Amino acid sequence: MNWDLLVDPIARKFLKRIPRKQAEKIGAVIDGLVSDPYFGDIEKMSGEDDTWRRRVGPCRIFYKIFSTQNLVFVFNIKRRTSSTY
């Protein structure tokens, strides 16, 4: 089952600011969310409904899963620091 993917402009902007190699790796992971958003190093965000984070090196991809619409919405990407979550 394939999922539809929406990426927020904030997330796209982050990818433009980081080194190309790292951006390509994160982009590949985001593209992989279409086939299975529950695969990989993911964790459900506490206190949130259907909000997940995926770890990719020093960065975190934050996304929501709308299972009734088969939609994955990537709303943010952040570099992991002590204040990321």
Phi, psi and omega in degrees: 000124178266147180252152172278152184233131172236133179240124180294146177303331177298318179292319178298321180296320178299318181296331179285338184269346183261166179303146186303316182299316179292321179296321178295321179296315179294320178299321178295321178294318178298317177298327178290340178296337180296322182278323179201100181287353180260008183263145174103195182277079183246160176210136177286135181282129182290141179080003181237145176269123176058029176252130185231162171230145179237130181270130175224097183060230181275003183249159177233134176258124179254130182211158176249145177247121175255091188291332180290334181252003185052052184233136173244124182245108177276112185256346180195153171225131181224152172282137183288122173224182180292344181248018183294315177238000000 
